[in-house]
Amino acid sequence: MTRQLTWHEEWSLHIDILDTDHRGIIERFAEICARFGPEASEGRSGDALALIGALTDLGEVAREHFEREEELMQAVGYEDIAEHRTEHALLMAEFTDMLRHWRAEQMHILDQDKQESVRDWILDHILGADSEFAKAFFELDDPFDVAQHRRAPAAPDRTKLNAARRGL
Ligand SMILES: [Fe+2]
């Protein structure tokens, strides 16, 4: 039985606009797994075009999220924005490359290995660079005023995030 990726509250950065996006990306991916995973496809051949289409849409949702994130970084004057932008570009290139291979092999079932590749791709972003940004965000004097967001609890604890990740 394939493990389903679900949102973990420990992954929250306590920045609503980003948490909502991250949660949405994870939920969308879970739907794709439910629709195209090995269990769903048992006894039938699957649909390569529909699967690649759904993953392409997921990539577009991620791209839009990266843009929103960069706008927020710009609004608060995040000093590592260039590095983060580069990481977004690399992530998108990585995703496009994955899809290119899977399209070429006419993948019609998202097996466990492939699900894990996408899951790692999503979580590397949320638990890696984004948690670094959240730390810097909460070091600002009045981050939610600067970013026009509501005040939230203290920055997430990196140790907890890492523990959450190990517990996947
Ligand atoms: Fe993000």
Boltz pocket constraint, residues with backbone or C-beta under 6 A from the ligand:
constraints:
  - pocket:
      binder: B
      contacts: [[A, 18], [A, 22], [A, 65], [A, 69], [A, 125], [A, 126], [A, 130]]
      max_distance: 6.0
